[in-house]
Amino acid sequence: MHSEILSGSVHSMTSNHLMIILQLSSAFAFMGYGIACLTTPHMKQEFERYGLLQFRALTGCLEISGGAGLLIGFFSSQPILSLLASVGLAILMICGIGIRLRIKDSFLQCLPAIILFVVNSVIAFSHFQTFKP
């Protein structure tokens, strides 16, 4: 019985550490991608390649806002902010995956968006669980 309790707390602690790593990694990744989206010639070329140059600034601002929402939600007692930010970022990644498929990018080119979609879906699901009655 003692080992079951210990095992449960270790599992819970490991889960919590994993969620911390996922949320902070996603936050910093999106803030970095957002800044790059707004400032680098490479990202301007990518958005031209996507045929979506007019959405580059909006996308960059959404990425920075989502990353900031994850950080603020993490450091405050407002998990709803993390939930909303992660859902928004997951939706943004679904759009990114769709665009990459439309222009026939390779699987490797799609992989960062796929990974970030999964990570933010896990974050959203984890925070959603805290709101169950």
Backbone as a printed PyTorch tensor [residue, N CA C, xyz], in Angstrom:
tensor([[[  0.8280,  -1.1970,   0.0000],
         [  0.0000,   0.0000,   0.0000],
         [  0.8670,   1.2540,   0.0000]],

        [[  1.9190,   1.2180,   0.7940],
         [  2.8080,   2.3660,   0.8650],
         [  3.4430,   2.6600,  -0.4950]],

        [[  3.8110,   1.6040,  -1.2060],
         [  4.4290,   1.8050,  -2.5130],
         [  3.4370,   2.3840,  -3.5180]],

        [[  2.1400,   2.0190,  -3.3900],
         [  1.1260,   2.5810,  -4.2860],
         [  0.9800,   4.0870,  -4.0690]],

        [[  0.9930,   4.4940,  -2.8150],
         [  0.8820,   5.9230,  -2.4980],
         [  2.1120,   6.6520,  -3.0230]],

        [[  3.2720,   6.0920,  -2.7390],
         [  4.5100,   6.7010,  -3.1950],
         [  4.5460,   6.7570,  -4.7150]],

        [[  4.1560,   5.6660,  -5.3560],
         [  4.1310,   5.6110,  -6.8090],
         [  3.1790,   6.6670,  -7.3820]],

        [[  2.0200,   6.8200,  -6.7700],
         [  1.0530,   7.8140,  -7.2090],
         [  1.5980,   9.2240,  -7.1000]],

        [[  2.2870,   9.5290,  -5.9920],
         [  2.8130,  10.8870,  -5.8290],
         [  3.9780,  11.1380,  -6.7710]],

        [[  4.7900,  10.1110,  -7.0310],
         [  5.8870,  10.2660,  -7.9830],
         [  5.3180,  10.4950,  -9.3770]],

        [[  4.2820,   9.7160,  -9.7380],
         [  3.6400,   9.8920, -11.0390],
         [  3.0600,  11.2970, -11.1670]],

        [[  2.4040,  11.7620, -10.1140],
         [  1.8080,  13.0960, -10.1270],
         [  2.8950,  14.1690, -10.2540]],

        [[  3.9860,  13.9720,  -9.5050],
         [  5.0690,  14.9410,  -9.5550],
         [  5.6950,  14.9400, -10.9490]],

        [[  5.8950,  13.7670, -11.5280],
         [  6.4620,  13.6760, -12.8710],
         [  5.5350,  14.3350, -13.8800]],

        [[  4.2430,  14.1020, -13.7520],
         [  3.2480,  14.7350, -14.6200],
         [  3.3100,  16.2480, -14.5130]],

        [[  3.3930,  16.7450, -13.2960],
         [  3.4680,  18.1920, -13.0870],
         [  4.7230,  18.7780, -13.7160]],

        [[  5.8600,  18.0850, -13.5580],
         [  7.0930,  18.5700, -14.1630],
         [  6.9970,  18.5820, -15.6870]],

        [[  6.3870,  17.5310, -16.2390],
         [  6.2070,  17.4730, -17.6860],
         [  5.3390,  18.6390, -18.1740]],

        [[  4.2640,  18.9240, -17.4710],
         [  3.3850,  20.0310, -17.8680],
         [  4.1140,  21.3730, -17.7710]],

        [[  4.9460,  21.5350, -16.7620],
         [  5.7320,  22.7730, -16.6270],
         [  6.6620,  22.9150, -17.8240]],

        [[  7.3550,  21.8420, -18.1660],
         [  8.2850,  21.8700, -19.2970],
         [  7.5350,  22.1670, -20.5970]],

        [[  6.4030,  21.4920, -20.8120],
         [  5.6310,  21.7100, -22.0350],
         [  5.1380,  23.1500, -22.1280]],

        [[  4.5710,  23.6640, -21.0350],
         [  3.9920,  25.0070, -21.0820],
         [  5.0610,  26.0730, -21.2740]],

        [[  6.1700,  25.9630, -20.5590],
         [  7.2180,  26.9750, -20.7140],
         [  7.9010,  26.8590, -22.0790]],

        [[  8.1210,  25.6440, -22.5430],
         [  8.7390,  25.4550, -23.8680],
         [  7.8520,  26.0420, -24.9620]],

        [[  6.5590,  25.7710, -24.8810],
         [  5.6350,  26.3020, -25.8770],
         [  5.5920,  27.8220, -25.8210]],

        [[  5.5470,  28.3620, -24.6260],
         [  5.4910,  29.8230, -24.4710],
         [  6.6950,  30.4850, -25.1350]],

        [[  7.8920,  29.9990, -24.8160],
         [  9.0950,  30.6060, -25.3810],
         [  9.2210,  30.3350, -26.8810]],

        [[  8.8070,  29.1570, -27.3260],
         [  8.8590,  28.8510, -28.7590],
         [  7.9590,  29.8060, -29.5370]],

        [[  6.7380,  30.0030, -29.0520],
         [  5.8140,  30.8790, -29.7800],
         [  6.2420,  32.3400, -29.7050]],

        [[  6.7820,  32.7500, -28.5880],
         [  7.2520,  34.1370, -28.5200],
         [  8.4170,  34.3380, -29.4950]],

        [[  9.3030,  33.3470, -29.5750],
         [ 10.4190,  33.4310, -30.5260],
         [  9.9520,  33.4020, -31.9670]],

        [[  9.0440,  32.4700, -32.2810],
         [  8.4960,  32.4020, -33.6460],
         [  7.7470,  33.6930, -33.9860]],

        [[  7.0120,  34.2300, -33.0320],
         [  6.2570,  35.4590, -33.2780],
         [  7.1590,  36.6360, -33.5920]],

        [[  8.2210,  36.7620, -32.8100],
         [  9.1850,  37.8500, -33.0500],
         [  9.8520,  37.6590, -34.4150]],

        [[ 10.2370,  36.4150, -34.7130],
         [ 10.8520,  36.1270, -36.0180],
         [  9.8790,  36.4280, -37.1540]],

        [[  8.6320,  36.0890, -36.9360],
         [  7.5990,  36.3170, -37.9480],
         [  7.4790,  37.8060, -38.2810]],

        [[  7.6060,  38.6290, -37.2750],
         [  7.4620,  40.0740, -37.4650],
         [  8.7220,  40.7490, -37.9900]],

        [[  9.8920,  40.1180, -37.7790],
         [ 11.1290,  40.8650, -38.0100],
         [ 12.0870,  40.2870, -39.0450]],

        [[ 11.9680,  39.0190, -39.4050],
         [ 13.0120,  38.4390, -40.2580],
         [ 12.5930,  38.3480, -41.7270]],

        [[ 13.5400,  38.5940, -42.6050],
         [ 13.2670,  38.4510, -44.0390],
         [ 12.8780,  37.0100, -44.4080]],

        [[ 13.4600,  36.0360, -43.7210],
         [ 13.1280,  34.6320, -44.0070],
         [ 11.6380,  34.3620, -43.7920]],

        [[ 11.0890,  34.8710, -42.7090],
         [  9.6670,  34.6390, -42.4460],
         [  8.7990,  35.4060, -43.4420]],

        [[  9.2580,  36.5550, -43.8830],
         [  8.5170,  37.2710, -44.9280],
         [  8.4710,  36.4240, -46.1980]],

        [[  9.6150,  35.8200, -46.5530],
         [  9.6580,  34.9470, -47.7250],
         [  8.7480,  33.7320, -47.5510]],

        [[  8.7260,  33.1610, -46.3340],
         [  7.8640,  32.0120, -46.0780],
         [  6.3930,  32.3800, -46.2640]],

        [[  5.9820,  33.5170, -45.7410],
         [  4.5840,  33.9240, -45.8890],
         [  4.2450,  34.2430, -47.3440]],

        [[  5.2110,  34.7440, -48.1060],
         [  4.9980,  34.9160, -49.5460],
         [  4.8130,  33.5550, -50.2030]],

        [[  5.6150,  32.5710, -49.7910],
         [  5.5050,  31.2200, -50.3270],
         [  4.1540,  30.6080, -49.9940]],

        [[  3.6410,  30.9040, -48.8130],
         [  2.3180,  30.4030, -48.4190],
         [  1.1940,  31.1240, -49.1600]],

        [[  1.5090,  32.2890, -49.7330],
         [  0.4730,  33.1130, -50.3540],
         [ -0.3300,  33.8730, -49.3140]],

        [[  0.2890,  34.1440, -48.1640],
         [ -0.4230,  34.7680, -47.0360],
         [  0.3530,  35.9310, -46.4290]],

        [[  1.0750,  36.6580, -47.2590],
         [  1.8930,  37.7540, -46.7420],
         [  1.0720,  38.7460, -45.9220]],

        [[ -0.1870,  38.9530, -46.3130],
         [ -1.0390,  39.9180, -45.6070],
         [ -1.3630,  39.4630, -44.1780]],

        [[ -1.1160,  38.1910, -43.8390],
         [ -1.4090,  37.6850, -42.4970],
         [ -0.1650,  37.5110, -41.6230]],

        [[  0.9930,  37.9290, -42.1310],
         [  2.2440,  37.7430, -41.3840],
         [  2.2370,  38.4990, -40.0670]],

        [[  1.8770,  39.7650, -40.0710],
         [  1.8880,  40.5520, -38.8350],
         [  0.8570,  40.0170, -37.8380]],

        [[ -0.3260,  39.6890, -38.3230],
         [ -1.3580,  39.1280, -37.4460],
         [ -0.8760,  37.8250, -36.8170]],

        [[ -0.2900,  36.9560, -37.6370],
         [  0.2030,  35.6750, -37.1300],
         [  1.2850,  35.8840, -36.0740]],

        [[  2.2220,  36.7740, -36.3450],
         [  3.2740,  37.0720, -35.3740],
         [  2.7110,  37.5980, -34.0640]],

        [[  1.7450,  38.4920, -34.1540],
         [  1.1240,  39.0450, -32.9350],
         [  0.3470,  37.9780, -32.1680]],

        [[ -0.3380,  37.0970, -32.8840],
         [ -1.0720,  36.0120, -32.2220],
         [ -0.1110,  35.0460, -31.5350]],

        [[  1.0080,  34.7550, -32.1820],
         [  1.9930,  33.8640, -31.5710],
         [  2.5940,  34.4810, -30.3160]],

        [[  2.9530,  35.7530, -30.3750],
         [  3.5100,  36.4350, -29.2040],
         [  2.4620,  36.5110, -28.0930]],

        [[  1.2360,  36.8550, -28.4480],
         [  0.1590,  36.9470, -27.4490],
         [ -0.1180,  35.5900, -26.8090]],

        [[ -0.1540,  34.5360, -27.6240],
         [ -0.3830,  33.2000, -27.0820],
         [  0.7390,  32.7590, -26.1610]],

        [[  1.9690,  33.0100, -26.5660],
         [  3.1150,  32.6810, -25.7100],
         [  3.0800,  33.4540, -24.4070]],

        [[  2.7560,  34.7380, -24.4960],
         [  2.6450,  35.5580, -23.2770],
         [  1.5040,  35.0580, -22.4010]],

        [[  0.3900,  34.6660, -23.0070],
         [ -0.7300,  34.1180, -22.2410],
         [ -0.3440,  32.8610, -21.4890]],

        [[  0.4520,  31.9960, -22.1370],
         [  0.9280,  30.7890, -21.4550],
         [  1.8230,  31.1540, -20.2730]],

        [[  2.7070,  32.1380, -20.4660],
         [  3.6000,  32.5510, -19.3740],
         [  2.8380,  33.2050, -18.2260]],

        [[  1.9650,  34.1370, -18.5590],
         [  1.2000,  34.8250, -17.5160],
         [  0.3050,  33.8300, -16.7830]],

        [[ -0.3290,  32.9450, -17.5330],
         [ -1.1640,  31.9220, -16.9060],
         [ -0.3610,  31.0020, -16.0010]],

        [[  0.8640,  30.7150, -16.3950],
         [  1.7330,  29.8520, -15.5970],
         [  2.1280,  30.5160, -14.2840]],

        [[  2.5060,  31.7890, -14.3510],
         [  3.0140,  32.4750, -13.1670],
         [  1.9320,  33.1290, -12.3160]],

        [[  0.6960,  33.1210, -12.7840],
         [ -0.3940,  33.6940, -11.9950],
         [ -1.2950,  32.5710, -11.5010]],

        [[ -2.2980,  32.9320, -10.7880],
         [ -3.2540,  31.9230, -10.3110],
         [ -4.4750,  31.9090, -11.2290]],

        [[ -4.2490,  32.1350, -12.5340],
         [ -5.3220,  32.1780, -13.5200],
         [ -5.1300,  31.1000, -14.5830]],

        [[ -5.4520,  29.8400, -14.2570],
         [ -5.2580,  28.7880, -15.2630],
         [ -6.1440,  28.9670, -16.4940]],

        [[ -7.2120,  29.7540, -16.3840],
         [ -8.0730,  29.9970, -17.5450],
         [ -7.2840,  30.6810, -18.6610]],

        [[ -6.3270,  31.5180, -18.2930],
         [ -5.5050,  32.2020, -19.2990],
         [ -4.6380,  31.1950, -20.0600]],

        [[ -4.0570,  30.2430, -19.3470],
         [ -3.2750,  29.1880, -19.9990],
         [ -4.1660,  28.3360, -20.8930]],

        [[ -5.3670,  28.0460, -20.4260],
         [ -6.3090,  27.2490, -21.2200],
         [ -6.6460,  27.9720, -22.5170]],

        [[ -7.0220,  29.2380, -22.4270],
         [ -7.3960,  30.0000, -23.6190],
         [ -6.2190,  30.1620, -24.5810]],

        [[ -5.0380,  30.4530, -24.0230],
         [ -3.8510,  30.6280, -24.8660],
         [ -3.4970,  29.3310, -25.5870]],

        [[ -3.5320,  28.2170, -24.8650],
         [ -3.1630,  26.9430, -25.4940],
         [ -4.1810,  26.5150, -26.5460]],

        [[ -5.4560,  26.7740, -26.3090],
         [ -6.4730,  26.4610, -27.3240],
         [ -6.2460,  27.3310, -28.5610]],

        [[ -6.0160,  28.6120, -28.3570],
         [ -5.7610,  29.5100, -29.4850],
         [ -4.5310,  29.1120, -30.2800]],

        [[ -3.4720,  28.7330, -29.5870],
         [ -2.2480,  28.3170, -30.2790],
         [ -2.4460,  26.9860, -31.0040]],

        [[ -3.2150,  26.0810, -30.4240],
         [ -3.5050,  24.8080, -31.0990],
         [ -4.2880,  25.0670, -32.3900]],

        [[ -5.2530,  25.9750, -32.3270],
         [ -6.0270,  26.3300, -33.5290],
         [ -5.1130,  26.9610, -34.5780]],

        [[ -4.2250,  27.8280, -34.1330],
         [ -3.2680,  28.4560, -35.0450],
         [ -2.4060,  27.3960, -35.7370]],

        [[ -2.0110,  26.3620, -34.9910],
         [ -1.1960,  25.2970, -35.5730],
         [ -1.9980,  24.4180, -36.5280]],

        [[ -3.2770,  24.2090, -36.2560],
         [ -4.1230,  23.4850, -37.2150],
         [ -4.1480,  24.2450, -38.5370]],

        [[ -4.2870,  25.5530, -38.4560],
         [ -4.2690,  26.3750, -39.6800],
         [ -2.9190,  26.2620, -40.3820]],

        [[ -1.8410,  26.3130, -39.6050],
         [ -0.5000,  26.1920, -40.1800],
         [ -0.2780,  24.8600, -40.8630]],

        [[ -0.7580,  23.7890, -40.2460],
         [ -0.6330,  22.4580, -40.8420],
         [ -1.4260,  22.4070, -42.1430]],

        [[ -2.6310,  22.9480, -42.1240],
         [ -3.4610,  22.9680, -43.3290],
         [ -2.8030,  23.7180, -44.4710]],

        [[ -2.2040,  24.8440, -44.1600],
         [ -1.5380,  25.6440, -45.1940],
         [ -0.3430,  24.8860, -45.7570]],

        [[  0.4260,  24.2700, -44.8780],
         [  1.6020,  23.5190, -45.3410],
         [  1.1920,  22.3230, -46.2040]],

        [[  0.0820,  21.6910, -45.8580],
         [ -0.4090,  20.5890, -46.6870],
         [ -0.8960,  21.1030, -48.0440]],

        [[ -1.5530,  22.2660, -48.0160],
         [ -2.0720,  22.8550, -49.2590],
         [ -0.9550,  23.1850, -50.2460]],

        [[  0.1790,  23.6460, -49.7200],
         [  1.2780,  23.9950, -50.6260],
         [  2.2480,  22.8290, -50.8210]],

        [[  1.8480,  21.6600, -50.2910],
         [  2.5840,  20.4080, -50.4950],
         [  3.9760,  20.4130, -49.8750]],

        [[  4.0980,  20.9700, -48.6720],
         [  5.3520,  20.8800, -47.9270],
         [  5.5760,  19.4360, -47.5000]],

        [[  6.8130,  19.0980, -47.2440],
         [  7.1540,  17.7480, -46.8020],
         [  6.7010,  17.5370, -45.3510]],

        [[  6.7010,  16.2820, -44.9340],
         [  6.3480,  15.9570, -43.5560],
         [  7.2830,  16.6720, -42.5850]],

        [[  8.5820,  16.6990, -42.8960],
         [  9.5450,  17.3640, -42.0070],
         [  9.2600,  18.8570, -41.8830]],

        [[  8.7990,  19.4760, -42.9700],
         [  8.4480,  20.8930, -42.9010],
         [  7.1890,  21.1160, -42.0670]],

        [[  6.3120,  20.1390, -42.0380],
         [  5.0750,  20.2160, -41.2420],
         [  5.2930,  19.8590, -39.7750]],

        [[  6.3720,  19.1420, -39.4830],
         [  6.5800,  18.5760, -38.1540],
         [  6.5660,  19.5940, -37.0070]],

        [[  7.2160,  20.7510, -37.1170],
         [  7.1390,  21.6930, -35.9950],
         [  5.7010,  22.1040, -35.6630]],

        [[  4.8880,  22.3570, -36.6800],
         [  3.4900,  22.7340, -36.4330],
         [  2.7100,  21.5760, -35.8170]],

        [[  2.9970,  20.3590, -36.2650],
         [  2.3210,  19.1780, -35.7060],
         [  2.6870,  19.0200, -34.2330]],

        [[  3.9810,  19.1250, -33.9290],
         [  4.4430,  18.9850, -32.5400],
         [  3.8240,  20.0740, -31.6670]],

        [[  3.8370,  21.3080, -32.1310],
         [  3.2760,  22.3980, -31.3250],
         [  1.7660,  22.2680, -31.1810]],

        [[  1.0930,  21.7140, -32.1730],
         [ -0.3350,  21.4320, -32.0340],
         [ -0.5650,  20.4140, -30.9210]],

        [[  0.1920,  19.3280, -30.9440],
         [  0.0360,  18.2820, -29.9200],
         [  0.3690,  18.8390, -28.5370]],

        [[  1.4660,  19.5600, -28.4210],
         [  1.8730,  20.1180, -27.1240],
         [  0.7860,  21.0370, -26.5670]],

        [[  0.2570,  21.9240, -27.4010],
         [ -0.7560,  22.8560, -26.9050],
         [ -2.0930,  22.1780, -26.6490]],

        [[ -2.3790,  21.1060, -27.3660],
         [ -3.5860,  20.3290, -27.0730],
         [ -3.4640,  19.6490, -25.7180]],

        [[ -2.2780,  19.1230, -25.4130],
         [ -2.0380,  18.5000, -24.1080],
         [ -2.1540,  19.5450, -22.9970]],

        [[ -1.5750,  20.7120, -23.2140],
         [ -1.6620,  21.7900, -22.2180],
         [ -3.1240,  22.1760, -22.0050]],

        [[ -3.8630,  22.3510, -23.0850],
         [ -5.2750,  22.7340, -22.9800],
         [ -6.0690,  21.6720, -22.2330]],

        [[ -5.8590,  20.4110, -22.5880],
         [ -6.5790,  19.3200, -21.9290],
         [ -6.2600,  19.2880, -20.4380]],

        [[ -5.0010,  19.4830, -20.1090],
         [ -4.5860,  19.4790, -18.7020],
         [ -5.2780,  20.5950, -17.9200]],

        [[ -5.3400,  21.7850, -18.4970],
         [ -6.0010,  22.9040, -17.8140],
         [ -7.5110,  22.7380, -17.8020]],

        [[ -8.0450,  22.1510, -18.8620],
         [ -9.4870,  21.9070, -18.9020],
         [ -9.9080,  20.9900, -17.7610]],

        [[ -9.0690,  20.0300, -17.4320],
         [ -9.3520,  19.0910, -16.3480],
         [ -9.5330,  19.8070, -15.0060]],

        [[ -8.8600,  20.9400, -14.8270],
         [ -8.9800,  21.6690, -13.5550],
         [-10.3240,  22.3660, -13.4070]],

        [[-11.0700,  22.5050, -14.5080],
         [-12.3630,  23.1960, -14.4660],
         [-13.5380,  22.2550, -14.3640]],

        [[-13.2890,  20.9350, -14.3050],
         [-14.3900,  19.9870, -14.1910],
         [-15.0480,  20.1130, -12.8130]],

        [[-16.4070,  20.0020, -12.7780],
         [-17.1030,  20.1140, -11.4830],
         [-16.8600,  18.9160, -10.5910]]])
